[in-house]
Amino acid sequence: MTASGVRVRIAPSPTGEPHVGTAYIALFNYLFAKKNGGEFILRIEDTDATRSTPEFEQKVLDALKWCGLEWKEGPDIGGPYGPYRQSDRKDIYTPYGQELLDKGHAFRCFCTPERLEKMREEQRAAGKAPKYDGLCLKYSAEEVSSKMAAGEGSVIRMKIPTEGSCDFTDGVYGDVSIPWDSVDMQVLIKGDGMPTYHMANVIDDHLMQITHVARGEEWLASVPKHILLYRYFGWEQPVFMHLSLMRNADKSKLSKRKNPTSISYYSALGYIPEALMNFLGLFFVQIAEGEELLTMEELSEKFDPENLSKAGAIFDIQKLDWLNGRWIREKLSEQEFQARVLDWAMENDRLKAGLRLSQSRISKLGELPDLAGFLLKSDLGVDPSAFAKIKSPPEEILEILNTVQPDLEKILEWNVETIEAELRAIADRMGKKLKVIVAPLFVAVSGSSRSLPLFDSMAILGRSVVRQRLKLASQAVASLVGPKN
């Protein structure tokens, strides 16, 4: 441990809507820091340059702030170990890659993507787990220099021991042993000079003096690579803690394809942040029945990292609803409740934008709830009969809904212009008129065939709410189509 005491971090990638799983891991780190009088740090891991965007980074910051989490250092406030955005740290990593080459702990790999894909296909066909076969390890220093001089592209890979196992103690799983022959020769520095997650993660955690690394259990298998890098550099490794993944009631992994996972979805539906944090925090405490309603301060007092479950944290939406209702009824004064309702309605300019679109479409104010009420509803209650007025047959409606859903995920910046452009492109690809595409979307998004303009409505509602409404609409229409023969 460093002289600075306990230092923990949350390090999300800005590649999509912030996930409740991110809030779950962030809350653990936050409570761990509070319990130990330590510091909680935010770092943005944007080494995936093709998918990381400033918009998603801002969403990460906004979502974690909405959750009530505060960090001591981060990309928005700076700190003594900055920068806190990996893309701003690119020049920091290069010398470390060279150091590993000089020490003989890494090697240059000149294999083309085509050669690597063929290698993996052959390994899979033989029933083996795909991993690098070590071809470029055989090159002499002269051959490597010659290839570099000839301008051949290369990456830097780490060397892995050929015998024995990596043994370590995890803060949740206890003693773990992973054979070295199951660990891949990980790429550390990519062809464009950017580090991979594994390289940047270890270097950043060391330079930022992180003492405890708490993250999801999906990273447990990567620990040998990370431990090896700490050894290669001669650095003290942090304590590793791998938390069980959030799961659905059927124990399947929580994913947006099955259930809403975006923090913005729960915010938009009127869940209050204290209730969501209370719900997630219950996975980290030992309490008696009747003690479920806990503030952040109470959670940090009861926080018990020594008794964490390995079974998986079940995301029980009914329990979240129950807690949220109790928070609204028992924890908010009348004035606080009214202020929360107004804040929620004004979130992302939802109410203002809805009123602006409604003004030219009504003759009296009493028409507003029917016209624009869908912007504030948590559940539209769309059933198969809602699509009865659409001219397209159910099979065509279902095809449209199922085509639109994944295509909308490709939009990087969610706004009126990008939504319209994508829906027009979908219409062209499907060989249909735009109005044919738009008709079922109107019903799916607003619950009615007469509503506010579709593109504007989708922009106001936000990606996560639109995603869920389209999914529920697909399920409703699918019941009309019946099973395929």
DRENGU-708977 format. One record per residue (C-alpha): residue in three letters; residue number from 1; x, y, z. Coordinates in steps of 0.2 Angstrom, whole numbers. Example, Ala and Ser with C-alpha at 12.3 -4.5 7.8 and 13.67 -1.06 7.14 Angstrom:
{rec 'ALA'; 1; {62; -22; 39}}
{rec 'SER'; 2; {68; -5; 36}}
END
This chain:
{rec 'MET'; 1; {0; 0; 0}}
{rec 'THR'; 2; {6; 17; -4}}
{rec 'ALA'; 3; {9; 31; 8}}
{rec 'SER'; 4; {-7; 40; 2}}
{rec 'GLY'; 5; {-18; 26; 10}}
{rec 'VAL'; 6; {-32; 18; 1}}
{rec 'ARG'; 7; {-35; 24; -17}}
{rec 'VAL'; 8; {-48; 16; -28}}
{rec 'ARG'; 9; {-55; 20; -45}}
{rec 'ILE'; 10; {-69; 17; -57}}
{rec 'ALA'; 11; {-63; 17; -75}}
{rec 'PRO'; 12; {-78; 16; -88}}
{rec 'SER'; 13; {-76; 16; -107}}
{rec 'PRO'; 14; {-87; 30; -115}}
{rec 'THR'; 15; {-93; 18; -129}}
{rec 'GLY'; 16; {-112; 18; -125}}
{rec 'GLU'; 17; {-125; 22; -113}}
{rec 'PRO'; 18; {-119; 21; -95}}
{rec 'HIS'; 19; {-125; 4; -88}}
{rec 'VAL'; 20; {-132; 1; -71}}
{rec 'GLY'; 21; {-117; -12; -69}}
{rec 'THR'; 22; {-106; 3; -70}}
{rec 'ALA'; 23; {-115; 11; -56}}
{rec 'TYR'; 24; {-114; -5; -46}}
{rec 'ILE'; 25; {-95; -6; -48}}
{rec 'ALA'; 26; {-93; 13; -45}}
{rec 'LEU'; 27; {-104; 12; -29}}
{rec 'PHE'; 28; {-93; -2; -22}}
{rec 'ASN'; 29; {-77; 8; -25}}
{rec 'TYR'; 30; {-85; 23; -18}}
{rec 'LEU'; 31; {-91; 14; -2}}
{rec 'PHE'; 32; {-74; 6; 0}}
{rec 'ALA'; 33; {-66; 23; -1}}
{rec 'LYS'; 34; {-78; 30; 12}}
{rec 'LYS'; 35; {-76; 15; 24}}
{rec 'ASN'; 36; {-57; 16; 24}}
{rec 'GLY'; 37; {-55; 35; 23}}
{rec 'GLY'; 38; {-48; 34; 6}}
{rec 'GLU'; 39; {-50; 42; -11}}
{rec 'PHE'; 40; {-61; 38; -25}}
{rec 'ILE'; 41; {-55; 42; -43}}
{rec 'LEU'; 42; {-63; 43; -60}}
{rec 'ARG'; 43; {-53; 38; -75}}
{rec 'ILE'; 44; {-60; 37; -93}}
{rec 'GLU'; 45; {-53; 22; -103}}
{rec 'ASP'; 46; {-55; 27; -121}}
{rec 'THR'; 47; {-42; 16; -129}}
{rec 'ASP'; 48; {-56; 10; -141}}
{rec 'ALA'; 49; {-55; 26; -152}}
{rec 'THR'; 50; {-67; 19; -165}}
{rec 'ARG'; 51; {-82; 18; -152}}
{rec 'SER'; 52; {-77; 31; -139}}
{rec 'THR'; 53; {-86; 48; -141}}
{rec 'PRO'; 54; {-86; 64; -131}}
{rec 'GLU'; 55; {-105; 63; -130}}
{rec 'PHE'; 56; {-104; 46; -121}}
{rec 'GLU'; 57; {-90; 52; -110}}
{rec 'GLN'; 58; {-102; 67; -104}}
{rec 'LYS'; 59; {-116; 54; -102}}
{rec 'VAL'; 60; {-104; 44; -90}}
{rec 'LEU'; 61; {-100; 59; -80}}
{rec 'ASP'; 62; {-119; 65; -79}}
{rec 'ALA'; 63; {-125; 47; -75}}
{rec 'LEU'; 64; {-112; 45; -60}}
{rec 'LYS'; 65; {-116; 62; -54}}
{rec 'TRP'; 66; {-135; 59; -55}}
{rec 'CYS'; 67; {-131; 43; -44}}
{rec 'GLY'; 68; {-124; 54; -31}}
{rec 'LEU'; 69; {-106; 49; -33}}
{rec 'GLU'; 70; {-92; 61; -30}}
{rec 'TRP'; 71; {-74; 58; -35}}
{rec 'LYS'; 72; {-58; 66; -28}}
{rec 'GLU'; 73; {-49; 66; -45}}
{rec 'GLY'; 74; {-56; 65; -63}}
{rec 'PRO'; 75; {-56; 71; -81}}
{rec 'ASP'; 76; {-68; 85; -76}}
{rec 'ILE'; 77; {-59; 91; -61}}
{rec 'GLY'; 78; {-41; 86; -63}}
{rec 'GLY'; 79; {-29; 80; -50}}
{rec 'PRO'; 80; {-11; 77; -46}}
{rec 'TYR'; 81; {-10; 61; -56}}
{rec 'GLY'; 82; {-18; 67; -72}}
{rec 'PRO'; 83; {-23; 67; -86}}
{rec 'TYR'; 84; {-37; 56; -82}}
{rec 'ARG'; 85; {-42; 51; -100}}
{rec 'GLN'; 86; {-32; 38; -108}}
{rec 'SER'; 87; {-32; 46; -125}}
{rec 'ASP'; 88; {-23; 61; -117}}
{rec 'ARG'; 89; {-10; 49; -109}}
{rec 'LYS'; 90; {-5; 41; -126}}
{rec 'ASP'; 91; {13; 47; -125}}
{rec 'ILE'; 92; {15; 40; -107}}
{rec 'TYR'; 93; {14; 22; -113}}
{rec 'THR'; 94; {26; 21; -127}}
{rec 'PRO'; 95; {42; 21; -116}}
{rec 'TYR'; 96; {35; 7; -106}}
{rec 'GLY'; 97; {32; -4; -121}}
{rec 'GLN'; 98; {50; -1; -126}}
{rec 'GLU'; 99; {56; -5; -108}}
{rec 'LEU'; 100; {47; -23; -109}}
{rec 'LEU'; 101; {56; -26; -126}}
{rec 'ASP'; 102; {73; -21; -119}}
{rec 'LYS'; 103; {70; -32; -104}}
{rec 'GLY'; 104; {65; -47; -115}}
{rec 'HIS'; 105; {48; -48; -108}}
{rec 'ALA'; 106; {39; -43; -124}}
{rec 'PHE'; 107; {42; -45; -143}}
{rec 'ARG'; 108; {37; -37; -159}}
{rec 'CYS'; 109; {23; -47; -169}}
{rec 'PHE'; 110; {22; -44; -187}}
{rec 'CYS'; 111; {7; -56; -191}}
{rec 'THR'; 112; {-7; -49; -202}}
{rec 'PRO'; 113; {-25; -49; -196}}
{rec 'GLU'; 114; {-28; -62; -210}}
{rec 'ARG'; 115; {-15; -74; -204}}
{rec 'LEU'; 116; {-21; -72; -186}}
{rec 'GLU'; 117; {-39; -75; -191}}
{rec 'LYS'; 118; {-34; -91; -201}}
{rec 'MET'; 119; {-24; -97; -185}}
{rec 'ARG'; 120; {-39; -94; -174}}
{rec 'GLU'; 121; {-51; -104; -186}}
{rec 'GLU'; 122; {-39; -118; -187}}
{rec 'GLN'; 123; {-38; -119; -168}}
{rec 'ARG'; 124; {-56; -118; -166}}
{rec 'ALA'; 125; {-58; -132; -178}}
{rec 'ALA'; 126; {-46; -143; -168}}
{rec 'GLY'; 127; {-57; -139; -153}}
{rec 'LYS'; 128; {-44; -128; -145}}
{rec 'ALA'; 129; {-46; -111; -137}}
{rec 'PRO'; 130; {-39; -98; -149}}
{rec 'LYS'; 131; {-23; -89; -144}}
{rec 'TYR'; 132; {-7; -83; -152}}
{rec 'ASP'; 133; {4; -97; -157}}
{rec 'GLY'; 134; {21; -88; -154}}
{rec 'LEU'; 135; {26; -87; -173}}
{rec 'CYS'; 136; {35; -71; -171}}
{rec 'LEU'; 137; {45; -76; -155}}
{rec 'LYS'; 138; {57; -85; -167}}
{rec 'TYR'; 139; {64; -69; -176}}
{rec 'SER'; 140; {81; -64; -171}}
{rec 'ALA'; 141; {85; -45; -167}}
{rec 'GLU'; 142; {92; -43; -184}}
{rec 'GLU'; 143; {77; -50; -193}}
{rec 'VAL'; 144; {66; -39; -182}}
{rec 'SER'; 145; {76; -23; -186}}
{rec 'SER'; 146; {76; -28; -205}}
{rec 'LYS'; 147; {57; -30; -204}}
{rec 'MET'; 148; {55; -13; -195}}
{rec 'ALA'; 149; {67; -5; -208}}
{rec 'ALA'; 150; {56; -12; -222}}
{rec 'GLY'; 151; {41; -3; -215}}
{rec 'GLU'; 152; {32; -19; -209}}
{rec 'GLY'; 153; {18; -15; -197}}
{rec 'SER'; 154; {19; -23; -180}}
{rec 'VAL'; 155; {12; -24; -163}}
{rec 'ILE'; 156; {20; -27; -146}}
{rec 'ARG'; 157; {15; -43; -137}}
{rec 'MET'; 158; {19; -49; -120}}
{rec 'LYS'; 159; {29; -65; -116}}
{rec 'ILE'; 160; {20; -78; -105}}
{rec 'PRO'; 161; {28; -92; -95}}
{rec 'THR'; 162; {26; -109; -102}}
{rec 'GLU'; 163; {25; -119; -86}}
{rec 'GLY'; 164; {16; -118; -70}}
{rec 'SER'; 165; {2; -107; -65}}
{rec 'CYS'; 166; {-2; -89; -59}}
{rec 'ASP'; 167; {-7; -90; -40}}
{rec 'PHE'; 168; {-15; -75; -32}}
{rec 'THR'; 169; {-28; -71; -18}}
{rec 'ASP'; 170; {-43; -62; -24}}
{rec 'GLY'; 171; {-53; -51; -11}}
{rec 'VAL'; 172; {-69; -60; -16}}
{rec 'TYR'; 173; {-65; -77; -23}}
{rec 'GLY'; 174; {-50; -80; -11}}
{rec 'ASP'; 175; {-36; -91; -18}}
{rec 'VAL'; 176; {-36; -93; -37}}
{rec 'SER'; 177; {-24; -103; -48}}
{rec 'ILE'; 178; {-24; -100; -67}}
{rec 'PRO'; 179; {-12; -111; -78}}
{rec 'TRP'; 180; {0; -100; -88}}
{rec 'ASP'; 181; {-3; -111; -104}}
{rec 'SER'; 182; {-21; -104; -104}}
{rec 'VAL'; 183; {-15; -86; -104}}
{rec 'ASP'; 184; {-13; -78; -121}}
{rec 'MET'; 185; {2; -68; -127}}
{rec 'GLN'; 186; {-8; -52; -125}}
{rec 'VAL'; 187; {-5; -37; -137}}
{rec 'LEU'; 188; {1; -23; -127}}
{rec 'ILE'; 189; {4; -9; -139}}
{rec 'LYS'; 190; {-7; -8; -155}}
{rec 'GLY'; 191; {0; -4; -172}}
{rec 'ASP'; 192; {-6; 14; -171}}
{rec 'GLY'; 193; {4; 16; -155}}
{rec 'MET'; 194; {-11; 16; -143}}
{rec 'PRO'; 195; {-10; 3; -128}}
{rec 'THR'; 196; {-23; -10; -126}}
{rec 'TYR'; 197; {-34; -10; -111}}
{rec 'HIS'; 198; {-22; -22; -101}}
{rec 'MET'; 199; {-6; -12; -104}}
{rec 'ALA'; 200; {-14; 5; -100}}
{rec 'ASN'; 201; {-24; -1; -86}}
{rec 'VAL'; 202; {-9; -8; -76}}
{rec 'ILE'; 203; {2; 8; -80}}
{rec 'ASP'; 204; {-12; 20; -75}}
{rec 'ASP'; 205; {-16; 10; -59}}
{rec 'HIS'; 206; {2; 11; -54}}
{rec 'LEU'; 207; {5; 29; -59}}
{rec 'MET'; 208; {-11; 34; -50}}
{rec 'GLN'; 209; {-6; 24; -35}}
{rec 'ILE'; 210; {-21; 14; -35}}
{rec 'THR'; 211; {-21; 2; -20}}
{rec 'HIS'; 212; {-36; -9; -23}}
{rec 'VAL'; 213; {-44; -14; -40}}
{rec 'ALA'; 214; {-62; -18; -38}}
{rec 'ARG'; 215; {-71; -23; -54}}
{rec 'GLY'; 216; {-83; -36; -62}}
{rec 'GLU'; 217; {-79; -54; -62}}
{rec 'GLU'; 218; {-77; -55; -81}}
{rec 'TRP'; 219; {-59; -48; -78}}
{rec 'LEU'; 220; {-54; -62; -66}}
{rec 'ALA'; 221; {-46; -72; -81}}
{rec 'SER'; 222; {-36; -57; -86}}
{rec 'VAL'; 223; {-27; -55; -69}}
{rec 'PRO'; 224; {-12; -66; -73}}
{rec 'LYS'; 225; {-8; -54; -88}}
{rec 'HIS'; 226; {-9; -39; -76}}
{rec 'ILE'; 227; {1; -48; -62}}
{rec 'LEU'; 228; {14; -52; -75}}
{rec 'LEU'; 229; {15; -34; -80}}
{rec 'TYR'; 230; {18; -28; -62}}
{rec 'ARG'; 231; {32; -41; -60}}
{rec 'TYR'; 232; {40; -37; -77}}
{rec 'PHE'; 233; {40; -18; -72}}
{rec 'GLY'; 234; {45; -22; -54}}
{rec 'TRP'; 235; {30; -14; -46}}
{rec 'GLU'; 236; {20; -18; -31}}
{rec 'GLN'; 237; {3; -25; -37}}
{rec 'PRO'; 238; {-13; -19; -29}}
{rec 'VAL'; 239; {-26; -30; -20}}
{rec 'PHE'; 240; {-38; -37; -33}}
{rec 'MET'; 241; {-57; -39; -30}}
{rec 'HIS'; 242; {-69; -46; -43}}
{rec 'LEU'; 243; {-87; -43; -40}}
{rec 'SER'; 244; {-101; -55; -46}}
{rec 'LEU'; 245; {-110; -49; -61}}
{rec 'MET'; 246; {-127; -41; -61}}
{rec 'ARG'; 247; {-139; -54; -67}}
{rec 'ASN'; 248; {-157; -56; -72}}
{rec 'ALA'; 249; {-169; -66; -61}}
{rec 'ASP'; 250; {-165; -82; -73}}
{rec 'LYS'; 251; {-147; -79; -69}}
{rec 'SER'; 252; {-143; -74; -86}}
{rec 'LYS'; 253; {-131; -59; -88}}
{rec 'LEU'; 254; {-139; -42; -87}}
{rec 'SER'; 255; {-140; -35; -105}}
{rec 'LYS'; 256; {-149; -22; -115}}
{rec 'ARG'; 257; {-156; -35; -127}}
{rec 'LYS'; 258; {-166; -43; -112}}
{rec 'ASN'; 259; {-169; -28; -100}}
{rec 'PRO'; 260; {-166; -10; -99}}
{rec 'THR'; 261; {-149; -8; -92}}
{rec 'SER'; 262; {-145; 11; -95}}
{rec 'ILE'; 263; {-144; 22; -80}}
{rec 'SER'; 264; {-153; 35; -91}}
{rec 'TYR'; 265; {-168; 24; -93}}
{rec 'TYR'; 266; {-171; 23; -74}}
{rec 'SER'; 267; {-169; 41; -73}}
{rec 'ALA'; 268; {-181; 45; -87}}
{rec 'LEU'; 269; {-194; 33; -79}}
{rec 'GLY'; 270; {-194; 43; -63}}
{rec 'TYR'; 271; {-183; 32; -51}}
{rec 'ILE'; 272; {-174; 43; -39}}
{rec 'PRO'; 273; {-155; 41; -37}}
{rec 'GLU'; 274; {-156; 37; -19}}
{rec 'ALA'; 275; {-167; 23; -21}}
{rec 'LEU'; 276; {-156; 15; -35}}
{rec 'MET'; 277; {-141; 17; -25}}
{rec 'ASN'; 278; {-150; 10; -10}}
{rec 'PHE'; 279; {-155; -5; -21}}
{rec 'LEU'; 280; {-137; -8; -27}}
{rec 'GLY'; 281; {-129; -5; -10}}
{rec 'LEU'; 282; {-139; -19; -3}}
{rec 'PHE'; 283; {-128; -31; -12}}
{rec 'PHE'; 284; {-113; -25; -1}}
{rec 'VAL'; 285; {-121; -25; 16}}
{rec 'GLN'; 286; {-127; -37; 29}}
{rec 'ILE'; 287; {-144; -32; 36}}
{rec 'ALA'; 288; {-159; -39; 45}}
{rec 'GLU'; 289; {-177; -39; 38}}
{rec 'GLY'; 290; {-184; -22; 40}}
{rec 'GLU'; 291; {-168; -12; 38}}
{rec 'GLU'; 292; {-168; -11; 19}}
{rec 'LEU'; 293; {-171; 8; 17}}
{rec 'LEU'; 294; {-153; 15; 18}}
{rec 'THR'; 295; {-145; 32; 14}}
{rec 'MET'; 296; {-128; 33; 6}}
{rec 'GLU'; 297; {-121; 37; 24}}
{rec 'GLU'; 298; {-129; 22; 31}}
{rec 'LEU'; 299; {-123; 11; 17}}
{rec 'SER'; 300; {-105; 16; 20}}
{rec 'GLU'; 301; {-107; 12; 39}}
{rec 'LYS'; 302; {-114; -5; 36}}
{rec 'PHE'; 303; {-103; -9; 20}}
{rec 'ASP'; 304; {-95; -26; 22}}
{rec 'PRO'; 305; {-83; -31; 8}}
{rec 'GLU'; 306; {-78; -46; 18}}
{rec 'ASN'; 307; {-94; -55; 16}}
{rec 'LEU'; 308; {-98; -53; -3}}
{rec 'SER'; 309; {-108; -66; -12}}
{rec 'LYS'; 310; {-101; -75; -27}}
{rec 'ALA'; 311; {-118; -81; -33}}
{rec 'GLY'; 312; {-122; -65; -43}}
{rec 'ALA'; 313; {-132; -49; -39}}
{rec 'ILE'; 314; {-149; -52; -45}}
{rec 'PHE'; 315; {-157; -36; -53}}
{rec 'ASP'; 316; {-174; -38; -46}}
{rec 'ILE'; 317; {-185; -24; -54}}
{rec 'GLN'; 318; {-199; -27; -42}}
{rec 'LYS'; 319; {-188; -24; -27}}
{rec 'LEU'; 320; {-181; -8; -35}}
{rec 'ASP'; 321; {-199; -2; -38}}
{rec 'TRP'; 322; {-203; -6; -19}}
{rec 'LEU'; 323; {-188; 3; -13}}
{rec 'ASN'; 324; {-191; 18; -25}}
{rec 'GLY'; 325; {-209; 19; -19}}
{rec 'ARG'; 326; {-204; 19; -1}}
{rec 'TRP'; 327; {-191; 32; -4}}
{rec 'ILE'; 328; {-204; 43; -12}}
{rec 'ARG'; 329; {-217; 41; 2}}
{rec 'GLU'; 330; {-206; 40; 17}}
{rec 'LYS'; 331; {-190; 50; 14}}
{rec 'LEU'; 332; {-196; 65; 4}}
{rec 'SER'; 333; {-206; 79; 12}}
{rec 'GLU'; 334; {-220; 87; 2}}
{rec 'GLN'; 335; {-209; 101; -4}}
{rec 'GLU'; 336; {-195; 89; -9}}
{rec 'PHE'; 337; {-207; 78; -18}}
{rec 'GLN'; 338; {-214; 92; -28}}
{rec 'ALA'; 339; {-197; 99; -32}}
{rec 'ARG'; 340; {-191; 81; -38}}
{rec 'VAL'; 341; {-206; 80; -49}}
{rec 'LEU'; 342; {-203; 96; -58}}
{rec 'ASP'; 343; {-184; 92; -59}}
{rec 'TRP'; 344; {-189; 75; -67}}
{rec 'ALA'; 345; {-201; 83; -79}}
{rec 'MET'; 346; {-188; 96; -85}}
{rec 'GLU'; 347; {-174; 83; -86}}
{rec 'ASN'; 348; {-166; 84; -103}}
{rec 'ASP'; 349; {-178; 98; -107}}
{rec 'ARG'; 350; {-192; 84; -109}}
{rec 'LEU'; 351; {-206; 95; -103}}
{rec 'LYS'; 352; {-201; 111; -112}}
{rec 'ALA'; 353; {-198; 102; -129}}
{rec 'GLY'; 354; {-214; 93; -127}}
{rec 'LEU'; 355; {-224; 109; -124}}
{rec 'ARG'; 356; {-215; 118; -139}}
{rec 'LEU'; 357; {-220; 104; -151}}
{rec 'SER'; 358; {-238; 103; -143}}
{rec 'GLN'; 359; {-242; 122; -145}}
{rec 'SER'; 360; {-247; 122; -163}}
{rec 'ARG'; 361; {-256; 105; -162}}
{rec 'ILE'; 362; {-270; 109; -149}}
{rec 'SER'; 363; {-285; 120; -147}}
{rec 'LYS'; 364; {-286; 119; -128}}
{rec 'LEU'; 365; {-274; 115; -114}}
{rec 'GLY'; 366; {-284; 100; -108}}
{rec 'GLU'; 367; {-279; 91; -124}}
{rec 'LEU'; 368; {-261; 91; -118}}
{rec 'PRO'; 369; {-261; 75; -108}}
{rec 'ASP'; 370; {-267; 64; -122}}
{rec 'LEU'; 371; {-256; 72; -135}}
{rec 'ALA'; 372; {-239; 73; -125}}
{rec 'GLY'; 373; {-242; 63; -110}}
{rec 'PHE'; 374; {-232; 49; -118}}
{rec 'LEU'; 375; {-216; 59; -115}}
{rec 'LEU'; 376; {-218; 56; -96}}
{rec 'LYS'; 377; {-226; 39; -95}}
{rec 'SER'; 378; {-216; 25; -88}}
{rec 'ASP'; 379; {-227; 12; -97}}
{rec 'LEU'; 380; {-237; 15; -113}}
{rec 'GLY'; 381; {-247; -2; -111}}
{rec 'VAL'; 382; {-245; -5; -130}}
{rec 'ASP'; 383; {-255; -21; -135}}
{rec 'PRO'; 384; {-258; -29; -152}}
{rec 'SER'; 385; {-274; -19; -154}}
{rec 'ALA'; 386; {-264; -2; -154}}
{rec 'PHE'; 387; {-257; -7; -172}}
{rec 'ALA'; 388; {-274; -11; -179}}
{rec 'LYS'; 389; {-276; 6; -189}}
{rec 'ILE'; 390; {-259; 3; -198}}
{rec 'LYS'; 391; {-261; -2; -216}}
{rec 'SER'; 392; {-246; -14; -216}}
{rec 'PRO'; 393; {-249; -32; -211}}
{rec 'PRO'; 394; {-242; -38; -194}}
{rec 'GLU'; 395; {-228; -47; -203}}
{rec 'GLU'; 396; {-222; -31; -211}}
{rec 'ILE'; 397; {-224; -21; -195}}
{rec 'LEU'; 398; {-213; -34; -186}}
{rec 'GLU'; 399; {-200; -34; -199}}
{rec 'ILE'; 400; {-199; -15; -198}}
{rec 'LEU'; 401; {-198; -15; -179}}
{rec 'ASN'; 402; {-185; -29; -179}}
{rec 'THR'; 403; {-174; -20; -192}}
{rec 'VAL'; 404; {-175; -2; -184}}
{rec 'GLN'; 405; {-170; -8; -167}}
{rec 'PRO'; 406; {-152; -13; -170}}
{rec 'ASP'; 407; {-149; 0; -184}}
{rec 'LEU'; 408; {-154; 14; -171}}
{rec 'GLU'; 409; {-140; 7; -160}}
{rec 'LYS'; 410; {-127; 13; -173}}
{rec 'ILE'; 411; {-131; 31; -171}}
{rec 'LEU'; 412; {-117; 39; -161}}
{rec 'GLU'; 413; {-125; 56; -157}}
{rec 'TRP'; 414; {-143; 54; -153}}
{rec 'ASN'; 415; {-153; 69; -160}}
{rec 'VAL'; 416; {-167; 74; -172}}
{rec 'GLU'; 417; {-156; 75; -187}}
{rec 'THR'; 418; {-147; 59; -184}}
{rec 'ILE'; 419; {-163; 49; -181}}
{rec 'GLU'; 420; {-171; 56; -196}}
{rec 'ALA'; 421; {-156; 52; -207}}
{rec 'GLU'; 422; {-155; 34; -200}}
{rec 'LEU'; 423; {-173; 31; -203}}
{rec 'ARG'; 424; {-173; 37; -220}}
{rec 'ALA'; 425; {-158; 26; -224}}
{rec 'ILE'; 426; {-167; 11; -216}}
{rec 'ALA'; 427; {-182; 15; -228}}
{rec 'ASP'; 428; {-170; 15; -243}}
{rec 'ARG'; 429; {-162; -1; -238}}
{rec 'MET'; 430; {-179; -10; -235}}
{rec 'GLY'; 431; {-186; -3; -251}}
{rec 'LYS'; 432; {-200; 5; -242}}
{rec 'LYS'; 433; {-208; 23; -242}}
{rec 'LEU'; 434; {-203; 32; -226}}
{rec 'LYS'; 435; {-221; 34; -221}}
{rec 'VAL'; 436; {-223; 15; -220}}
{rec 'ILE'; 437; {-208; 14; -209}}
{rec 'VAL'; 438; {-214; 28; -198}}
{rec 'ALA'; 439; {-232; 22; -195}}
{rec 'PRO'; 440; {-228; 8; -183}}
{rec 'LEU'; 441; {-214; 18; -174}}
{rec 'PHE'; 442; {-227; 31; -170}}
{rec 'VAL'; 443; {-237; 19; -161}}
{rec 'ALA'; 444; {-222; 10; -153}}
{rec 'VAL'; 445; {-215; 26; -146}}
{rec 'SER'; 446; {-231; 36; -142}}
{rec 'GLY'; 447; {-244; 23; -140}}
{rec 'SER'; 448; {-255; 32; -153}}
{rec 'SER'; 449; {-256; 35; -171}}
{rec 'ARG'; 450; {-259; 54; -168}}
{rec 'SER'; 451; {-245; 61; -158}}
{rec 'LEU'; 452; {-231; 74; -159}}
{rec 'PRO'; 453; {-218; 73; -173}}
{rec 'LEU'; 454; {-209; 56; -172}}
{rec 'PHE'; 455; {-191; 61; -174}}
{rec 'ASP'; 456; {-192; 75; -161}}
{rec 'SER'; 457; {-201; 63; -149}}
{rec 'MET'; 458; {-188; 50; -151}}
{rec 'ALA'; 459; {-174; 63; -148}}
{rec 'ILE'; 460; {-183; 69; -132}}
{rec 'LEU'; 461; {-187; 52; -125}}
{rec 'GLY'; 462; {-169; 47; -127}}
{rec 'ARG'; 463; {-161; 31; -134}}
{rec 'SER'; 464; {-163; 20; -119}}
{rec 'VAL'; 465; {-182; 23; -117}}
{rec 'VAL'; 466; {-185; 22; -136}}
{rec 'ARG'; 467; {-175; 5; -136}}
{rec 'GLN'; 468; {-187; -2; -123}}
{rec 'ARG'; 469; {-203; 4; -131}}
{rec 'LEU'; 470; {-198; -3; -148}}
{rec 'LYS'; 471; {-194; -20; -139}}
{rec 'LEU'; 472; {-211; -21; -131}}
{rec 'ALA'; 473; {-219; -16; -147}}
{rec 'SER'; 474; {-210; -30; -156}}
{rec 'GLN'; 475; {-216; -42; -143}}
{rec 'ALA'; 476; {-234; -36; -145}}
{rec 'VAL'; 477; {-234; -37; -164}}
{rec 'ALA'; 478; {-225; -54; -163}}
{rec 'SER'; 479; {-241; -61; -154}}
{rec 'LEU'; 480; {-251; -57; -170}}
{rec 'VAL'; 481; {-239; -65; -181}}
{rec 'GLY'; 482; {-237; -82; -172}}
{rec 'PRO'; 483; {-223; -94; -173}}
{rec 'LYS'; 484; {-214; -97; -189}}
{rec 'ASN'; 485; {-217; -114; -197}}
END
